[in-house]
Structure formats: structure tokens, C-alpha cells
Amino acid sequence: MDHNEDCSVEQLPDDEWVENKLASLRQPAEWQPNADVGWALLRGRRASLFRIQTALLAIALTIGFGGLLAFPQSRVLTERCIDACVAGTTEIGQFFGVKSRVGSLTAERKIAPAFKLFDAEGEEVNLSKLRGKVVIVNFWATWCGPCKVEIPWFIEFNERLHNRGFTVVGVSMDDDGWKSVHSYIQERKVNYPVVLGSEKLANAYGRVEALPSTFVIDKTGKIAFAHSGLVSKATYEGEIMRLLAEKETGR
């Protein structure tokens, strides 16, 4: 017998390989098990395991998102935050059928809706008085995961570029207002003004479909870039630097 014959194993799909190996066992005898029955049981168990895993995943997702929607914040805005979280990763976004919405309005810039609100210290924040500066208006909430990622970036940008004519205005959409927001911004040492927003203000901007929603405003008070959902730090920095380099042409 040539032992080399046993050393050469043809590469076959798992099921086909098993079928070939079991071919000699098709006629069950008293001293050997029924191979067909055993193989059928194995296949059935693998299928059952897959169904169980799928069911557990569905239950976990239902509990996770259902629990988030049970919080006392605005149901609509919570759903928008989930939307933004999902849109942040391509694979998960594709699974849920959600597309990241990142828009650029540089072709035709429109005046940013004006507002006059008060920050945590009682100081007035008037968007119209910020003309001549590049301004980020960021709609966010303390319970929004992607918002927590962005805030340290905005703190850094404001510290580094404030003297060059840049600032940030945070617009909180928390339902309980300063009760949550005041301690949040103190703990994180937020160095730019934060005001309390409303559905009316969000609707005035028109594109607040998710949290965070961020509008990058040029020196003339017009919206140059609008982002719905989480985008990269490099994207923001590139847009800010581009607008800081622009001259006030009144476009």
C-alpha cells in the first residue's frame, strides 16, 4: 500500500467532504450507527443554533433601543440621536438602512437664522453680533453619544482659534434644561457659550434631523457647511480654516 495516497487530501467544501467520508457507512450494520441519521441531526442542530443566535440578537437590539426611547427626553430627538449613532459607522448603517447625511451648502450660502438667547451665566448670546467671526452652531444634548465625541474637539478649536476670529455656540436640546446642562458643561470645562434651544429654533434651521446637527457659519453670517450626525474632527478643522482664510465678500 502506498502511504502517499493517504497524505493527499482533496480540498472540498465541508458538507461535501463529510458526505464523501460517510459514503462507506450508508448501509448501517448492527455494530455501527446510522450515519445518515447522525448527519441529519448535526445539520438540524446547526440550523437551530443559528436561529437561536438570530433571535437573541433581535431581542438585544429591541431591549437596547427600546430602553433608550423610554427615557424622559423628547422621543423624536432620541430617535434622531439613534439615527446619528447608526449613521456614524458604515457597516451598521448599511444593516439598518441608514445613510450618513453630511451636507455642504457652499454653492449657495443662506443667512443663518438669528437668535438671541442666554447662556449658563446669564450672558446674552446674539448670533447677529458674531458677524465677522467664523461660528459653529452645534445642536446637541447631554444624552447624545456622538455629541460627547464632538464637544472636546470644539473646546480645542475654540481655545486655539478664538483669537483668530472663531467661536462656538452650543445649543442644548435637553428637555430638562439647565438641570442637566449646567453641571455637564462645568464638569467638562466647556469654554464656549451654551444656550438652551427649542423645537422652534431647530425648525428654523431646517436641517436638524439628528443630534448632533452642526452648522458652520462664515464671517458674513451665512451657513457654509451643515452636518447632520457625527463627522470627523479633520472635516470640521478643514472647514473652519477655509472660512477663516476667506475675506468678507458679502456672498
C-alpha positions in Angstrom: 0.0 0.0 0.0 1.3 3.4 -1.0 1.1 5.6 2.1 1.5 8.7 0.0 -2.1 8.2 -1.2 -3.5 8.9 2.3 -1.4 12.1 2.6 -3.1 13.8 -0.3 -6.4 15.2 0.8 -8.6 17.0 -1.8 -9.8 20.4 -0.6 -13.6 20.2 -0.7 -16.4 22.2 0.9 -17.2 21.0 4.5 -20.6 19.4 3.6 -19.2 17.6 0.5 -16.2 16.3 2.4 -18.4 14.9 5.2 -20.7 13.3 2.6 -17.7 11.6 0.9 -16.3 10.3 4.2 -19.6 8.9 5.2 -20.3 7.2 1.9 -18.9 3.9 3.1 -21.3 4.0 6.1 -24.5 4.3 4.1 -25.5 0.7 4.9 -25.9 0.5 8.6 -24.9 -2.7 10.4 -25.6 -3.9 13.8 -22.2 -2.8 15.0 -22.2 0.7 13.5 -24.5 3.8 13.8 -26.8 5.1 11.1 -24.6 7.8 9.5 -27.5 9.4 7.6 -29.4 9.9 10.9 -26.4 11.3 12.7 -25.5 13.7 9.9 -29.2 14.9 9.7 -29.2 15.6 13.5 -26.0 17.5 13.2 -27.3 19.7 10.5 -30.5 20.3 12.4 -28.7 21.4 15.5 -26.5 23.8 13.5 -29.6 25.4 12.0 -31.3 25.6 15.4 -28.2 27.3 16.9 -28.2 29.9 14.1 -31.9 30.6 14.7 -31.3 31.0 18.4 -28.4 33.4 17.8 -30.5 35.5 15.5 -33.4 35.7 17.9 -31.1 36.7 20.8 -29.6 39.5 18.6 -33.1 40.8 17.7 -34.1 40.7 21.4 -30.9 42.6 22.5 -31.4 45.3 19.8 -35.1 45.7 20.8 -34.3 46.0 24.5 -31.4 48.4 23.8 -33.2 50.8 21.6 -36.5 50.4 23.4 -34.8 51.3 26.7 -33.2 54.4 25.2 -36.6 55.5 23.9 -38.1 55.1 27.4 -36.0 57.9 28.8 -37.9 61.1 29.6 -36.2 63.1 26.8 -38.1 64.0 23.7 -38.9 60.8 21.9 -38.4 62.4 18.5 -34.9 63.7 19.3 -33.9 60.5 20.9 -34.8 58.6 17.7 -32.7 61.2 15.8 -29.7 60.6 18.1 -30.0 56.8 17.4 -30.1 57.6 13.7 -26.9 59.7 14.0 -25.2 57.0 16.1 -26.0 54.4 13.5 -25.1 56.6 10.5 -21.6 57.0 12.1 -20.4 53.6 11.1 -20.8 52.3 7.5 -21.4 48.6 8.3 -24.0 49.2 11.0 -25.6 51.9 8.9 -26.0 49.6 6.0 -27.5 46.9 8.2 -30.2 49.3 9.4 -30.6 51.0 6.1 -29.4 54.4 7.4 -27.2 56.7 5.3 -25.0 59.3 6.8 -26.2 62.8 5.9 -23.4 65.2 5.6 -24.2 68.3 3.5 -22.2 71.2 2.1 -24.0 74.4 1.2 -21.0 76.2 -0.2 -22.6 76.6 -3.6 -25.4 78.9 -2.4 -25.0 80.1 1.2 -28.0 81.4 3.1 -28.2 83.6 6.1 -28.2 81.6 9.4 -31.4 82.1 11.3 -30.8 84.7 14.0 -31.4 84.0 17.7 -30.9 85.9 21.0 -30.6 83.6 24.0 -28.9 83.5 27.4 -26.0 81.2 28.4 -25.5 79.4 31.7 -24.0 82.6 33.3 -27.0 84.7 32.2 -25.0 86.4 29.4 -26.8 87.2 26.2 -25.7 85.3 23.1 -26.8 87.2 20.0 -25.8 85.4 16.8 -26.1 88.6 14.8 -23.4 90.3 16.9 -21.0 87.5 15.9 -20.8 88.7 12.3 -17.2 88.9 11.3 -16.3 85.6 13.0 -16.5 82.1 11.8 -19.1 80.4 14.1 -20.0 76.8 14.7 -23.6 76.4 15.9 -23.9 72.9 17.4 -27.3 71.4 18.3 -26.6 68.7 20.9 -27.8 67.1 24.1 -26.2 65.6 27.2 -27.7 62.1 26.5 -26.4 62.0 22.9 -23.4 59.8 22.4 -21.9 61.3 19.2 -22.3 64.8 20.8 -20.0 63.7 23.6 -17.3 62.8 21.0 -17.5 66.3 19.3 -17.5 68.5 22.3 -13.8 68.1 23.2 -13.0 69.0 19.6 -15.0 72.2 19.8 -13.3 73.1 23.1 -9.9 72.6 21.5 -10.8 74.6 18.4 -12.2 77.5 20.5 -9.1 77.6 22.6 -6.7 77.5 19.7 -8.6 79.7 17.2 -10.6 82.1 19.3 -8.1 84.9 18.8 -8.2 84.4 15.0 -11.9 85.1 14.9 -13.6 81.8 15.6 -16.2 80.8 18.2 -18.6 78.0 19.0 -22.2 78.3 20.3 -23.7 75.1 21.7 -27.5 74.8 21.6 -28.7 72.2 24.1 -31.9 70.3 23.2 -32.2 68.7 26.7 -35.8 68.6 27.9 -34.9 69.4 31.5 -32.8 72.4 30.5 -30.1 73.7 32.8 -30.8 70.9 35.3 -28.7 68.6 33.2 -26.8 71.0 31.1 -25.2 73.3 33.7 -23.4 70.5 35.6 -22.4 68.8 32.3 -20.6 71.8 30.8 -19.0 72.7 34.2 -17.6 69.2 34.6 -16.2 69.2 31.0 -14.9 72.8 31.3 -16.7 73.9 28.1 -15.1 77.2 27.1 -17.7 78.5 24.7 -21.3 79.8 25.3 -24.1 77.2 25.6 -27.7 78.1 25.3 -31.0 76.2 25.6 -32.6 75.5 22.3 -36.2 74.7 21.3 -38.1 72.9 18.5 -38.9 76.3 17.1 -35.2 77.2 16.8 -34.3 73.7 15.4 -37.1 74.0 12.8 -35.8 77.5 11.8 -32.5 75.8 10.8 -34.5 73.3 8.8 -31.8 70.6 8.7 -31.9 69.4 12.3 -32.8 65.8 11.6 -30.5 64.2 14.1 -28.3 65.1 17.0 -25.7 66.3 16.7 -26.5 68.8 14.0 -23.9 71.3 13.3 -23.8 74.5 11.1 -20.5 76.2 10.2 -21.2 79.9 9.6 -18.9 82.2 7.6 -17.9 85.7 8.5 -20.9 87.2 6.8 -23.4 85.2 8.9 -24.2 82.7 6.2 -24.3 78.9 6.6 -21.3 77.5 4.6 -21.5 73.9 5.8 -24.2 71.8 7.5 -23.7 68.4 9.1 -26.4 66.0 10.4 -24.7 63.3 12.5 -21.1 62.8 13.6 -18.4 63.7 11.2 -14.6 63.7 11.7 -12.5 66.2 13.6 -10.4 66.8 10.4 -13.6 67.7 8.4 -14.5 70.4 10.9 -11.0 71.7 11.1 -10.6 71.9 7.4 -13.9 73.9 7.0 -13.0 76.3 9.8 -9.6 77.0 8.4 -11.0 77.5 4.9 -13.6 80.1 6.2 -11.0 81.9 8.4 -8.9 82.4 5.3 -11.9 83.9 3.3 -12.3 87.6 3.0 -15.7 89.1 3.8 -17.1 89.4 0.3 -20.7 89.7 1.4 -21.6 86.5 -0.6 
